Amino acid sequence: MVRITEVVLLLFGLALASALKLDLDLNQNLELDVEDYQRLNRMRHLSEEFFNYYQNVTLEDLVPETRLPTAQDLQCYAQFAQLTAGLVSGELWAFRMIDSWGSIPAGILKGHLKDLGHYDECVAIEQTVVSSYTLLGKYCLAQLPLQQLLGNAGGMMRMLNVQTAVCFPSACSATNMDTLLRRVFQQLIGLELSDNVNLVSEGTCKTAEREAYDGVTVFTIVLLSVFGAAVGLATLYDYFLCEDQKKLPPILKVFSARANSRSLFRVSTTSNPNVIECLHGIRCMSLIWVCYGHDYIIGITSPNINLYDVYTWAKTPFMDVIYEGVFAVDTFFFISGLLVAMVPLRAMERAKGKLNIPLMYLHRYLRLTPIVAVSILIYLKVLPLMGDGPLYGNWNFDNYDNCNKNWYWTLIYIQNYATDKECLAHTWYLAIDMQLYIIAPILLIVVYKWGKKGAALVLLLMLGLAAYLFSIMVINNYSLLNGGGGGGPDGGGSTDLSHYTHTRASGWLVGFLFGYFLHSIRGKSFKLNRPTVWVGWITSLALLLTCIFAMYPYGMGKSKTVPILNEAFYVSLSRIAWPLGLSWVVFACMQGYGGLANSFLTSPLWQPLSKLSFCVYMGHLFIQNLNGGRTRVNTYFSNYDIMLRFWQDFGFSVLLAYVLYILIEAPCGGLESLILPNRRPAPQPKIQPSAEEAPGDSQSPIDLESKLQSQMHLH
């Protein structure tokens, strides 16, 4: 079973697949004779033909021949009779129901496959028939049976999944609508549809009715309100009653939006040899890459009027920049491995080899889980209340059933192994990173006690996992590019190659080894001549660009297919090559050989976004789905339009992240610092990584410790 985990690869690939396949047929076999086109054209005024045919509707018209009428069928019949009577008498609400219908989309041959009609006009219908009885409009998307209509003719046309909007009285089920449409098609174009053809699905239907708040929804609102009230009261006290910030009580400082905002927006402009400042820029650029790639998924799967242009776009080199956005996640793993090695080793050295492992685990769990838990509640209970639209709640990353059934696996970070249907598609990364963090103390002890020999063991582990990935791809013909085989033990999908910790650990282990290297050379300065620096940068850029563009001639929409042996080499080695290329970037920036790259990556402007990056990562899909799901009209696909979508989505994602930071992340982190024992060892010269992260306190690769949390150290 294919799992929704490797978001960019899986959903992006699926989004491209239909456009590429259809465009291929368009170029190869477009045959549509005059008679076929005339039959197709008769459906362009489907709403008028439909209601003309059913001026005198009967109960038999509404009920499939295979069953007897039910009470619901009788109610539908009564409301449909009211509708036809309203049309005869010229009532406005009845004509609105007809007016809201879609038609056959104009420009099918260009990829305009969905006519959304007028959603709000349909669901706004609310006609009081009697004092206790109200007729509501019900909006649905109906499949147009072009494949059955055109038969063996039409070539590409037979492959189209064309949908149009229909509007019926709310008492009518999707089955009633399906039955009515079947009989209209039979009368209008002489088309007899088989029973296995489903024209209307209840999952595409919506009305203005909303379910009452359940207990979890009320709990979520109360929880957010309590945190909001605590933040509001603490902030008011901070502003109006506290004259000296140093005398602000710690419990109030934890919740004060003023104090936390100061910490968030405070930037450091002084150079510190013990701070890896370039990690701020690397982290933020990777975050932007992830969000930008997800917006392409939203854009491609939107109701575009030019879906076939995706095929042309997919042949450009820029497509590989988007498609290979998965390397942004490898960047996160690299940063995480680097910090989990470099920072605790400093603490172990000061503490003579001691490492408080239970406290490491506890802090890590308390550091991440409040935001993850609140994100699940927001996604499951708040997001459905925030918007509406014909596509809202049932496309792209929306799958509320997964969260209803499997939310608890996400809270203990084993969802990538425990279930095929994960709650919050993008949290697969957190599961892998947490599991690697759990084994980190073993690796830390190994390299601390045995030095280079221990590092050699970690290197062998990394190479062994890469060899395992290569072997399972070749033996089982698992392909990421060509869609061959399945990727997991169950033979489900190739995306499972990136789903499991043991197949995705290479980047983290490279970062760990590089962190050990930086620890071993701390305080040293390397004098490199210009040719050596040039060789380093050329090699680094060659590794990074090869990872992105090596597969450009292959894959969907391309004329060549890559043999599985070649692809296995690429997949297994690229996950090592990418962090190796980043290692030089970090090393060069630390040693003063970064040039313009160092100036860009170490800019203080990155620091606030870097501190918000965890919340941005957790919330950006919510904003993208909210904005995408609210779509009422057709869209146009182009790089420029996706860029416009990205800036609006990313801007609101940052605003949401700021709210989550002020309400949840900063207060929970501050409370943790007050509750847990002081982990600072005896006073020593302070040595900090880029993220101001405390020893033993590895962050999420997209996460920064706030000022409060940076003061917490392991004994």
C-alpha positions as CSV (number, residue, x, y, z in Angstrom):
1,M,0.0,0.0,0.0
2,V,1.4,3.4,-1.0
3,R,2.0,5.6,2.1
4,I,1.6,9.3,2.1
5,T,5.0,10.1,3.5
6,E,7.5,11.3,0.9
7,V,5.3,14.2,0.1
8,V,7.2,15.8,-2.7
9,L,8.0,12.5,-4.5
10,L,4.7,10.8,-4.2
11,L,2.1,13.6,-4.6
12,F,4.2,15.5,-7.1
13,G,4.7,12.4,-9.1
14,L,1.0,11.6,-9.0
15,A,0.1,15.1,-10.0
16,L,2.3,14.9,-13.1
17,A,1.3,11.4,-14.1
18,S,-2.2,12.2,-15.4
19,A,-1.0,15.3,-17.4
20,L,1.9,13.4,-18.9
21,K,-0.1,10.4,-19.9
22,L,-2.9,12.4,-21.4
23,D,-0.6,14.7,-23.3
24,L,1.2,11.7,-24.7
25,D,-2.1,10.3,-26.1
26,L,-2.9,13.8,-27.3
27,N,0.2,13.8,-29.5
28,Q,-0.1,10.2,-30.6
29,N,-3.7,9.5,-31.3
30,L,-6.2,12.4,-31.5
31,E,-9.2,11.1,-33.5
32,L,-12.6,12.8,-33.1
33,D,-15.0,12.7,-36.0
34,V,-17.9,15.2,-36.6
35,E,-20.6,12.9,-35.2
36,D,-18.7,12.4,-32.0
37,Y,-18.1,16.1,-31.5
38,Q,-21.8,16.8,-32.1
39,R,-22.8,14.3,-29.5
40,L,-20.3,15.8,-27.1
41,N,-21.5,19.3,-27.9
42,R,-25.1,18.4,-27.0
43,M,-24.0,18.2,-23.3
44,R,-22.7,21.8,-23.2
45,H,-26.2,22.9,-22.0
46,L,-26.6,20.0,-19.6
47,S,-28.6,21.9,-16.9
48,E,-31.2,23.1,-19.4
49,E,-31.6,19.7,-21.0
50,F,-31.8,18.1,-17.6
51,F,-34.6,20.2,-16.2
52,N,-36.5,20.2,-19.5
53,Y,-36.4,16.4,-19.4
54,Y,-37.6,16.2,-15.8
55,Q,-40.4,18.8,-15.8
56,N,-42.7,16.0,-14.6
57,V,-40.4,13.9,-12.5
58,T,-41.6,10.6,-11.1
59,L,-40.4,8.6,-8.1
60,E,-39.2,5.9,-10.6
61,D,-36.9,8.5,-12.2
62,L,-35.1,8.9,-8.8
63,V,-34.7,5.3,-7.8
64,P,-32.3,2.7,-9.4
65,E,-34.1,-0.2,-10.8
66,T,-32.3,-2.6,-8.5
67,R,-34.0,-1.5,-5.3
68,L,-37.2,-0.3,-3.8
69,P,-37.9,3.4,-2.8
70,T,-36.8,4.4,0.7
71,A,-38.0,7.3,3.0
72,Q,-35.0,9.3,1.8
73,D,-36.1,8.7,-1.9
74,L,-39.6,10.0,-1.0
75,Q,-38.1,13.1,0.6
76,C,-35.9,13.7,-2.4
77,Y,-38.9,13.3,-4.7
78,A,-40.9,15.9,-2.7
79,Q,-38.1,18.4,-2.8
80,F,-37.5,17.8,-6.5
81,A,-41.2,18.4,-7.2
82,Q,-40.9,21.7,-5.3
83,L,-38.0,22.6,-7.5
84,T,-39.8,21.9,-10.8
85,A,-42.8,23.8,-9.5
86,G,-40.6,26.7,-8.6
87,L,-39.2,26.7,-12.1
88,V,-42.7,26.8,-13.6
89,S,-43.8,29.6,-11.4
90,G,-40.5,31.6,-12.0
91,E,-39.1,31.6,-8.5
92,L,-35.6,33.0,-8.2
93,W,-34.3,30.3,-5.9
94,A,-35.2,27.6,-8.4
95,F,-33.4,29.3,-11.3
96,R,-30.4,29.8,-9.0
97,M,-30.2,26.0,-8.7
98,I,-30.0,25.7,-12.5
99,D,-27.7,28.7,-12.9
100,S,-25.1,27.3,-10.5
101,W,-24.5,24.2,-12.7
102,G,-21.3,23.8,-14.7
103,S,-21.1,22.6,-18.3
104,I,-18.6,20.8,-20.4
105,P,-15.3,22.7,-19.8
106,A,-14.2,24.9,-22.7
107,G,-10.7,23.9,-23.8
108,I,-10.7,20.2,-23.0
109,L,-8.0,19.7,-25.6
110,K,-5.8,22.1,-23.6
111,G,-6.4,20.3,-20.3
112,H,-9.4,22.2,-19.0
113,L,-11.0,19.1,-17.3
114,K,-13.1,20.6,-14.5
115,D,-16.0,23.1,-14.5
116,L,-16.7,24.2,-10.9
117,G,-19.9,26.0,-11.7
118,H,-20.9,28.5,-9.0
119,Y,-20.4,26.8,-5.6
120,D,-21.7,29.6,-3.4
121,E,-24.8,30.2,-5.4
122,C,-25.8,26.5,-5.0
123,V,-25.1,26.1,-1.3
124,A,-26.7,29.5,-0.4
125,I,-30.1,28.3,-1.6
126,E,-32.3,28.1,1.4
127,Q,-36.0,28.0,0.6
128,T,-38.6,27.6,3.3
129,V,-41.4,25.4,2.0
130,V,-43.4,25.2,5.2
131,S,-42.7,26.6,8.7
132,S,-40.7,23.6,9.8
133,Y,-39.2,22.5,6.5
134,T,-36.4,24.2,4.5
135,L,-35.0,23.1,1.1
136,L,-31.3,23.5,0.8
137,G,-29.0,23.4,-2.2
138,K,-26.5,20.5,-2.5
139,Y,-23.4,21.0,-4.6
140,C,-21.7,18.0,-6.2
141,L,-19.1,17.3,-8.9
142,A,-20.3,14.8,-11.6
143,Q,-18.2,12.8,-13.9
144,L,-18.9,13.3,-17.6
145,P,-18.8,9.8,-19.3
146,L,-16.6,10.8,-22.3
147,Q,-15.0,7.4,-22.4
148,Q,-18.3,5.7,-22.9
149,L,-19.6,8.4,-25.2
150,L,-16.7,8.2,-27.6
151,G,-16.1,4.4,-27.5
152,N,-13.1,3.5,-29.6
153,A,-12.9,6.9,-31.1
154,G,-11.3,9.9,-29.6
155,G,-7.9,8.6,-28.7
156,M,-6.8,10.7,-25.8
157,M,-10.3,11.9,-25.2
158,R,-11.3,8.5,-23.9
159,M,-8.7,8.9,-21.1
160,L,-10.1,12.2,-19.8
161,N,-11.5,12.5,-16.3
162,V,-13.9,15.4,-17.0
163,Q,-16.0,16.8,-14.2
164,T,-18.7,19.4,-14.0
165,A,-20.7,20.9,-11.1
166,V,-24.3,20.0,-10.5
167,C,-26.8,21.3,-7.9
168,F,-29.7,19.4,-6.5
169,P,-32.1,19.6,-3.5
170,S,-30.2,18.5,-0.3
171,A,-32.5,15.6,0.4
172,C,-31.3,13.9,-2.8
173,S,-28.4,11.5,-2.4
174,A,-25.6,11.0,-4.8
175,T,-27.3,7.8,-5.9
176,N,-30.5,9.8,-6.8
177,M,-28.4,12.3,-8.8
178,D,-26.5,9.5,-10.5
179,T,-29.8,7.8,-11.5
180,L,-31.2,11.0,-12.9
181,L,-28.1,11.9,-14.9
182,R,-27.9,8.4,-16.4
183,R,-31.4,8.7,-17.8
184,V,-30.7,12.1,-19.2
185,F,-27.6,10.9,-21.0
186,Q,-29.6,8.0,-22.4
187,Q,-32.3,10.3,-23.7
188,L,-30.0,13.2,-24.8
189,I,-27.2,11.3,-26.6
190,G,-28.5,7.7,-26.6
191,L,-25.8,6.6,-24.1
192,E,-26.5,3.5,-22.0
193,L,-24.1,3.4,-19.0
194,S,-23.1,0.2,-17.2
195,D,-23.7,-0.2,-13.5
196,N,-20.0,0.0,-12.6
197,V,-19.8,3.6,-14.0
198,N,-20.2,6.1,-11.1
199,L,-21.2,9.6,-12.2
200,V,-21.7,11.2,-8.8
201,S,-19.9,10.4,-5.5
202,E,-21.2,11.5,-2.1
203,G,-17.6,12.5,-1.3
204,T,-17.7,15.4,-3.7
205,C,-21.0,16.8,-2.4
206,K,-21.4,19.7,0.0
207,T,-24.2,21.7,1.6
208,A,-24.4,24.8,3.9
209,E,-25.1,22.5,6.8
210,R,-22.4,22.1,9.4
211,E,-21.9,19.5,12.1
212,A,-22.2,20.6,15.7
213,Y,-18.9,20.9,17.6
214,D,-17.8,17.6,19.2
215,G,-15.9,17.3,22.4
216,V,-12.5,17.4,20.8
217,T,-13.3,20.6,18.9
218,V,-14.5,22.2,22.1
219,F,-11.4,21.0,23.9
220,T,-9.2,22.5,21.2
221,I,-10.9,25.9,21.3
222,V,-10.7,25.9,25.1
223,L,-7.0,24.9,25.1
224,L,-6.0,27.6,22.6
225,S,-8.2,30.1,24.5
226,V,-6.5,29.3,27.8
227,F,-3.0,29.7,26.3
228,G,-4.2,32.9,24.6
229,A,-5.5,34.3,27.8
230,A,-2.3,33.4,29.7
231,V,-0.2,35.1,27.0
232,G,-2.5,38.1,26.9
233,L,-2.5,38.6,30.7
234,A,1.3,38.1,31.0
235,T,1.8,40.6,28.2
236,L,-0.4,43.2,29.7
237,Y,1.4,42.9,33.0
238,D,4.7,43.1,31.2
239,Y,3.7,46.3,29.4
240,F,1.9,48.2,32.0
241,L,2.8,47.0,35.5
242,C,6.5,45.9,35.2
243,E,8.9,48.8,35.0
244,D,12.1,46.7,35.0
245,Q,12.2,43.7,32.7
246,K,14.8,42.1,34.9
247,K,12.3,41.9,37.8
248,L,9.5,40.3,35.7
249,P,8.5,37.0,37.5
250,P,9.8,34.0,35.5
251,I,6.4,32.4,35.1
252,L,5.1,35.7,33.5
253,K,8.1,36.0,31.4
254,V,7.5,32.6,30.0
255,F,4.1,33.7,28.7
256,S,4.8,37.3,27.8
257,A,4.5,37.9,24.1
258,R,6.6,41.0,24.6
259,A,9.5,39.1,26.1
260,N,9.2,36.2,23.7
261,S,9.0,38.5,20.7
262,R,12.1,40.3,21.8
263,S,13.9,37.0,22.0
264,L,12.6,36.0,18.6
265,F,13.6,39.1,16.8
266,R,16.9,39.7,18.6
267,V,19.7,39.2,16.1
268,S,23.4,38.8,16.7
269,T,25.8,40.7,14.4
270,T,29.0,40.0,16.2
271,S,31.3,37.2,14.9
272,N,31.8,34.2,17.2
273,P,34.2,31.5,16.2
274,N,32.2,29.0,18.2
275,V,28.9,29.7,16.4
276,I,28.1,28.1,13.0
277,E,26.3,31.1,11.7
278,C,25.8,29.8,8.2
279,L,23.4,27.1,9.4
280,H,20.8,29.8,9.8
281,G,20.8,30.5,6.1
282,I,21.1,26.9,5.1
283,R,18.1,26.0,7.3
284,C,15.9,28.8,6.0
285,M,16.8,28.1,2.3
286,S,15.9,24.5,2.8
287,L,12.6,25.4,4.5
288,I,11.7,27.7,1.6
289,W,12.6,24.9,-0.9
290,V,10.2,22.5,0.8
291,C,7.3,25.1,1.0
292,Y,7.9,26.1,-2.7
293,G,7.8,22.5,-3.8
294,H,4.6,21.8,-2.0
295,D,3.0,24.8,-3.7
296,Y,3.8,23.2,-7.0
297,I,1.8,20.1,-5.9
298,I,-1.1,22.4,-5.0
299,G,-0.7,24.3,-8.3
300,I,-0.6,21.2,-10.5
301,T,-3.5,19.5,-8.8
302,S,-5.7,22.6,-8.9
303,P,-8.5,22.9,-11.5
304,N,-6.2,24.3,-14.2
305,I,-7.5,25.4,-17.6
306,N,-4.1,24.3,-19.1
307,L,-3.2,21.0,-17.5
308,Y,-1.3,19.8,-20.6
309,D,1.1,22.7,-20.2
310,V,2.4,20.7,-17.2
311,Y,3.8,18.2,-19.7
312,T,5.9,20.9,-21.4
313,W,7.0,22.3,-18.0
314,A,8.0,18.8,-16.8
315,K,10.6,18.5,-19.6
316,T,12.5,21.6,-18.5
317,P,15.5,21.5,-16.1
318,F,13.6,23.7,-13.6
319,M,11.3,20.8,-13.0
320,D,14.2,18.9,-11.5
321,V,14.8,21.7,-9.0
322,I,11.3,21.3,-7.8
323,Y,11.1,17.5,-8.0
324,E,14.4,17.0,-6.2
325,G,13.3,19.2,-3.3
326,V,13.5,16.0,-1.3
327,F,17.2,17.0,-0.8
328,A,16.0,19.8,1.4
329,V,15.0,17.1,3.8
330,D,18.4,15.6,3.6
331,T,19.8,19.0,4.5
332,F,17.6,19.0,7.6
333,F,19.0,15.5,8.5
334,F,22.5,16.8,7.9
335,I,22.1,19.7,10.3
336,S,20.5,17.5,12.9
337,G,23.3,14.9,12.7
338,L,25.9,17.7,12.9
339,L,24.4,19.3,16.0
340,V,23.7,16.0,17.8
341,A,27.4,15.1,17.5
342,M,29.1,18.5,17.9
343,V,27.2,19.8,20.9
344,P,26.9,16.8,23.2
345,L,30.5,15.9,22.6
346,R,31.5,19.3,24.0
347,A,29.3,18.7,27.1
348,M,30.7,15.1,27.5
349,E,34.2,16.5,27.4
350,R,33.5,19.0,30.1
351,A,31.6,16.4,32.2
352,K,34.4,13.8,31.7
353,G,32.4,11.5,29.5
354,K,29.1,11.6,31.4
355,L,25.9,12.0,29.4
356,N,22.4,12.3,31.0
357,I,20.6,10.2,28.4
358,P,17.1,10.1,30.1
359,L,17.1,13.9,30.4
360,M,18.2,14.2,26.7
361,Y,15.2,12.1,25.7
362,L,12.8,13.9,27.9
363,H,13.9,17.3,26.8
364,R,13.7,16.2,23.1
365,Y,10.2,14.9,23.5
366,L,9.0,17.9,25.5
367,R,10.7,20.2,23.0
368,L,8.8,18.9,19.9
369,T,5.5,17.4,21.1
370,P,3.5,20.4,22.2
371,I,3.7,21.9,18.7
372,V,3.0,18.5,17.1
373,A,0.0,17.8,19.3
374,V,-1.5,21.3,18.8
375,S,-0.9,20.9,15.0
376,I,-2.9,17.7,15.0
377,L,-5.7,19.4,16.8
378,I,-5.7,22.4,14.5
379,Y,-5.6,20.2,11.4
380,L,-8.3,17.9,12.6
381,K,-10.7,20.2,14.3
382,V,-9.9,23.9,13.5
383,L,-8.9,23.8,9.9
384,P,-12.2,22.4,8.6
385,L,-13.9,25.4,10.3
386,M,-11.6,27.9,8.6
387,G,-12.7,27.7,5.0
388,D,-15.1,26.2,2.5
389,G,-15.2,25.5,-1.2
390,P,-16.0,22.9,-3.8
391,L,-12.6,21.2,-3.3
392,Y,-12.1,21.9,0.4
393,G,-11.2,19.0,2.6
394,N,-10.9,16.2,0.1
395,W,-7.8,16.8,-2.0
396,N,-4.0,16.9,-1.8
397,F,-2.8,16.6,1.8
398,D,-6.3,16.4,3.3
399,N,-7.1,13.0,4.9
400,Y,-8.9,13.5,8.2
401,D,-9.6,9.8,8.5
402,N,-5.9,9.1,9.0
403,C,-5.7,11.5,11.9
404,N,-8.9,10.2,13.5
405,K,-7.5,6.7,13.5
406,N,-3.7,7.1,13.8
407,W,-3.0,10.4,15.6
408,Y,-1.4,8.6,18.6
409,W,1.4,7.0,16.5
410,T,2.5,10.5,15.5
411,L,2.7,11.6,19.1
412,I,5.2,8.8,19.9
413,Y,7.1,9.3,16.6
414,I,6.9,5.7,15.2
415,Q,4.2,6.4,12.6
416,N,6.6,5.5,9.7
417,Y,6.7,1.9,10.9
418,A,3.4,1.5,12.8
419,T,0.9,2.5,10.2
420,D,0.4,2.8,6.5
421,K,-1.8,5.9,6.9
422,E,-0.1,8.7,8.8
423,C,-1.6,11.6,10.5
424,L,-0.1,14.8,9.1
425,A,1.8,13.7,6.0
426,H,4.9,15.8,6.6
427,T,5.6,14.5,10.1
428,W,7.3,11.4,8.7
429,Y,10.5,13.4,8.9
430,L,10.0,14.0,12.6
431,A,9.6,10.3,13.2
432,I,12.9,9.5,11.4
433,D,14.8,12.3,13.2
434,M,13.5,11.2,16.6
435,Q,14.5,7.6,16.0
436,L,17.9,8.7,15.0
437,Y,18.1,10.9,18.1
438,I,17.3,7.8,20.2
439,I,20.3,5.9,18.9
440,A,22.5,9.0,19.0
441,P,23.8,8.3,22.6
442,I,25.3,5.0,21.5
443,L,27.1,6.7,18.6
444,L,28.3,9.5,20.9
445,I,29.7,7.1,23.4
446,V,31.5,5.1,20.6
447,V,33.2,8.2,19.1
448,Y,34.0,9.7,22.5
449,K,35.7,6.6,23.8
450,W,37.3,5.3,20.7
451,G,37.8,8.5,18.7
452,K,38.7,7.9,15.1
453,K,38.1,4.2,15.4
454,G,34.6,4.9,16.6
455,A,34.1,7.3,13.7
456,A,35.2,4.5,11.4
457,L,32.5,2.3,12.8
458,V,29.9,5.0,12.2
459,L,31.3,5.3,8.6
460,L,30.9,1.5,8.1
461,L,27.3,1.8,9.4
462,M,26.5,4.5,6.9
463,L,28.0,2.5,4.0
464,G,26.2,-0.6,5.1
465,L,22.8,1.2,5.1
466,A,23.6,2.6,1.7
467,A,24.5,-0.9,0.4
468,Y,21.3,-2.2,1.8
469,L,19.3,0.5,0.0
470,F,21.1,-0.3,-3.2
471,S,20.5,-4.0,-2.8
472,I,16.7,-3.8,-2.2
473,M,16.2,-1.5,-5.1
474,V,18.0,-3.8,-7.5
475,I,16.7,-7.1,-6.2
476,N,13.1,-6.0,-5.9
477,N,13.1,-3.5,-8.9
478,Y,12.0,-0.6,-6.7
479,S,12.0,2.6,-8.7
480,L,11.4,6.1,-7.7
481,L,11.5,7.5,-11.2
482,N,9.6,4.9,-13.3
483,G,7.1,3.8,-10.7
484,G,8.2,0.2,-10.8
485,G,7.8,-2.1,-7.8
486,G,6.9,-1.2,-4.3
487,G,9.1,0.4,-1.8
488,G,8.3,-1.3,1.5
489,P,8.3,-4.8,2.9
490,D,4.7,-5.1,1.9
491,G,5.5,-4.3,-1.7
492,G,3.4,-1.2,-1.5
493,G,5.1,1.8,-3.1
494,S,8.5,3.0,-4.0
495,T,8.1,6.0,-1.8
496,D,8.7,3.7,1.2
497,L,12.4,3.9,0.2
498,S,12.4,7.3,1.8
499,H,9.9,6.4,4.5
500,Y,12.0,4.2,6.8
501,T,14.8,5.3,9.1
502,H,17.2,2.6,7.9
503,T,16.9,3.7,4.3
504,R,17.0,7.5,5.0
505,A,19.8,7.7,7.7
506,S,22.7,8.5,5.3
507,G,22.4,12.2,5.5
508,W,22.1,12.3,9.2
509,L,25.1,10.0,9.6
510,V,27.2,12.2,7.3
511,G,26.2,15.2,9.4
512,F,27.1,13.2,12.6
513,L,30.6,12.4,11.3
514,F,31.1,16.0,10.1
515,G,30.0,17.2,13.6
516,Y,32.6,14.9,15.1
517,F,35.2,16.3,12.7
518,L,34.4,19.9,13.7
519,H,34.6,18.9,17.4
520,S,38.0,17.3,16.9
521,I,39.4,20.4,15.1
522,R,37.8,23.0,17.4
523,G,40.0,26.0,18.0
524,K,42.1,25.2,14.9
525,S,42.5,27.4,11.9
526,F,43.2,26.0,8.4
527,K,45.3,27.9,6.0
528,L,44.3,26.9,2.5
529,N,45.8,28.2,-0.7
530,R,43.6,29.5,-3.5
531,P,43.7,26.4,-5.7
532,T,42.6,24.2,-2.8
533,V,39.7,26.5,-2.0
534,W,38.7,26.5,-5.7
535,V,38.9,22.7,-5.8
536,G,36.8,22.5,-2.7
537,W,34.0,24.7,-4.0
538,I,34.0,23.1,-7.5
539,T,33.7,19.7,-5.9
540,S,31.0,20.8,-3.6
541,L,28.9,22.4,-6.3
542,A,29.5,19.5,-8.6
543,L,28.1,17.1,-6.0
544,L,25.1,19.3,-5.2
545,L,24.2,20.0,-8.9
546,T,24.7,16.3,-9.9
547,C,22.2,15.3,-7.2
548,I,19.6,17.7,-8.6
549,F,20.1,17.3,-12.4
550,A,21.6,13.8,-12.8
551,M,18.2,12.3,-13.6
552,Y,17.1,15.1,-15.9
553,P,17.0,12.9,-19.1
554,Y,14.9,10.3,-17.4
555,G,11.6,9.9,-15.6
556,M,8.0,10.9,-16.4
557,G,7.6,12.7,-19.7
558,K,11.1,12.0,-20.8
559,S,12.1,9.8,-23.8
560,K,14.6,7.7,-21.8
561,T,14.2,5.3,-18.9
562,V,17.0,4.7,-16.5
563,P,17.9,1.1,-15.7
564,I,17.2,0.1,-12.1
565,L,20.9,-0.6,-11.5
566,N,21.8,3.0,-12.5
567,E,18.9,4.4,-10.5
568,A,19.9,2.4,-7.4
569,F,23.4,3.8,-7.6
570,Y,22.0,7.3,-7.9
571,V,19.6,7.0,-5.0
572,S,22.0,5.4,-2.6
573,L,25.0,7.6,-3.4
574,S,23.1,10.9,-3.8
575,R,22.0,10.7,-0.2
576,I,25.7,10.7,0.8
577,A,26.9,13.1,-1.9
578,W,24.4,15.8,-0.9
579,P,25.5,16.2,2.7
580,L,29.1,15.8,1.7
581,G,28.7,18.9,-0.6
582,L,27.1,20.8,2.3
583,S,29.9,19.8,4.6
584,W,32.3,21.8,2.5
585,V,30.0,24.8,2.4
586,V,29.8,24.8,6.3
587,F,33.6,24.2,6.6
588,A,34.5,26.9,4.1
589,C,32.2,29.4,5.8
590,M,33.6,28.6,9.3
591,Q,37.2,28.9,8.1
592,G,36.7,32.2,6.2
593,Y,36.6,30.8,2.7
594,G,32.9,31.2,2.1
595,G,33.1,34.5,0.2
596,L,29.7,35.7,-1.0
597,A,28.1,32.4,0.1
598,N,29.1,33.1,3.6
599,S,27.9,36.7,3.5
600,F,24.5,35.5,2.3
601,L,24.1,32.5,4.6
602,T,25.3,34.3,7.7
603,S,23.1,37.4,7.2
604,P,21.3,38.3,10.5
605,L,18.1,38.6,8.5
606,W,17.9,34.8,8.6
607,Q,17.9,34.5,12.3
608,P,14.2,35.3,13.2
609,L,12.9,33.0,10.4
610,S,15.4,30.3,11.6
611,K,13.9,30.4,15.1
612,L,10.4,30.1,13.6
613,S,11.3,27.4,11.1
614,F,9.8,24.5,13.1
615,C,6.4,26.2,13.4
616,V,6.6,27.2,9.7
617,Y,7.3,23.6,8.7
618,M,4.4,22.3,10.8
619,G,1.9,24.9,9.7
620,H,2.7,25.6,6.0
621,L,0.6,22.7,4.6
622,F,-2.4,24.0,6.6
623,I,-2.1,27.4,4.9
624,Q,-1.5,25.8,1.5
625,N,-4.5,23.5,1.8
626,L,-6.7,26.3,3.2
627,N,-5.9,28.6,0.3
628,G,-6.0,25.9,-2.3
629,G,-9.3,24.4,-1.0
630,R,-11.0,27.7,-1.1
631,T,-10.7,27.8,-4.9
632,R,-14.0,28.7,-6.5
633,V,-12.9,29.2,-10.1
634,N,-10.4,27.6,-12.5
635,T,-6.7,28.4,-12.3
636,Y,-3.8,28.8,-14.7
637,F,-0.6,26.9,-14.3
638,S,2.7,28.7,-14.9
639,N,5.9,29.3,-12.9
640,Y,4.9,32.9,-12.4
641,D,1.5,31.9,-11.0
642,I,3.0,29.4,-8.7
643,M,5.4,32.0,-7.4
644,L,2.5,34.3,-6.7
645,R,0.8,31.4,-4.8
646,F,4.0,30.7,-2.9
647,W,4.5,34.2,-1.6
648,Q,0.9,34.4,-0.3
649,D,1.1,31.0,1.3
650,F,4.5,31.5,2.8
651,G,3.6,34.9,4.2
652,F,0.6,33.5,6.0
653,S,2.6,30.4,7.1
654,V,5.1,32.7,8.8
655,L,2.3,34.6,10.5
656,L,0.7,31.3,11.7
657,A,4.2,30.2,12.9
658,Y,4.6,33.4,14.9
659,V,1.2,32.8,16.6
660,L,2.1,29.2,17.3
661,Y,5.5,30.3,18.7
662,I,4.0,33.0,21.0
663,L,1.1,30.8,22.1
664,I,2.6,27.3,22.4
665,E,6.3,26.9,21.5
666,A,7.9,29.6,23.6
667,P,5.6,29.2,26.7
668,C,6.1,25.4,26.7
669,G,9.8,25.7,26.3
670,G,9.9,28.2,29.1
671,L,7.8,26.0,31.4
672,E,10.2,23.1,30.7
673,S,13.2,25.2,31.7
674,L,11.4,26.1,35.0
675,I,10.3,22.5,35.8
676,L,13.3,20.4,34.7
677,P,16.5,20.5,36.8
678,N,19.2,22.9,35.9
679,R,21.4,21.1,33.4
680,R,24.2,23.7,33.3
681,P,27.6,22.2,34.4
682,A,30.1,24.2,36.4
683,P,30.8,27.6,34.8
684,Q,33.0,27.2,31.7
685,P,33.6,29.3,28.7
686,K,30.4,29.0,26.8
687,I,30.6,27.3,23.4
688,Q,27.5,27.3,21.3
689,P,26.4,26.0,17.9
690,S,24.6,28.2,15.4
691,A,21.2,27.4,16.8
692,E,22.3,28.5,20.3
693,E,21.5,25.0,21.2
694,A,22.4,23.7,24.6
695,P,24.7,20.7,24.9
696,G,22.9,17.4,24.4
697,D,20.0,19.4,23.0
698,S,19.8,18.4,19.3
699,Q,17.1,20.3,17.5
700,S,14.8,19.3,14.8
701,P,16.7,20.1,11.6
702,I,14.2,22.9,11.0
703,D,14.2,24.0,14.6
704,L,16.0,26.6,16.7
705,E,16.2,26.8,20.4
706,S,14.8,30.1,21.8
707,K,16.8,32.2,24.2
708,L,15.2,30.5,27.2
709,Q,15.8,27.0,25.9
710,S,19.4,27.8,25.0
711,Q,20.2,28.3,28.7
712,M,19.4,24.6,29.4
713,H,22.5,22.3,29.6
714,L,23.1,18.7,30.4
715,H,25.1,17.7,33.4
